[in-house]
Amino acid sequence: MQCDTNLDYAFAEAGTVEQEVQTQFVTAGSLLYSVEHRPWLPPDSQWLLSQRWNDLLFAHFAIEPPKLRRLVPDALTLDLYDGFAWLTISPCCTSHMRPSGVPPLPGVSFFSQLNLRTCVTMEGKPGLFHFSVDAGNLSAVWFARVFFRMPYWHSAIQVSGATIRARHPEERAIRFRSRRLHGPASLDGPAKFDVVYSPEGDPVRARRGSLDEFLTERYCVYSWNRRKFYRTEVHHQPWPLQQANV
């Protein structure tokens, strides 16, 4: 498990696997000039959306491939490491989300979200497939559904620790609680998530070929909607990772 704080994260070109639809996104500003860490170059077109992810937790779980295979569209290949598929839960606080040419907007650009995802590959490009993304902002839910065809759901999310840490540096623990307001439910009611986590040690970059790199250094996201696949290209700096107490 790793925890990252205050990382600039930019959505890049979203080309669809279906050639008749082309929605283009690239990455923000000078980030485009730092590409030596990427397995392929970002698209050469105008970036559309950028955002910052703060106090993010990666919680990874090794899963027998057949258990996830039935939940992933057939056209996507599960990307395995050491023979296992990997399920990742990532709570974070999103800030400064903005389209190109538009400043961050209060009430829209700042919200919390919870990602549930696995590693997949298609057409030679390893990426991510999200089972769900719970967001505390209804506008963000509809934006992601319309423009990225991603399974966003509106949830009531409470975060403590992350916002007060700047005023109290000794406070490192972050509590993240989510309760889904609309969308698929769990067996005992609305889907809920409750975690307390804190970073430990100094940030480091994942070693090339390591499990950490396999799970975190992904530069596209796949989604499926109405019998079409969409690939959203993503550009960011290598993740500075810390061990986490959870």
Summary of the structure (lengths in Angstrom):
residues: 246
radius of gyration: 17.3
end to end distance: 8.3
largest distance: 53.1
contacts: 784
relative contact order: 0.22
helix: 11%
strand: 51%
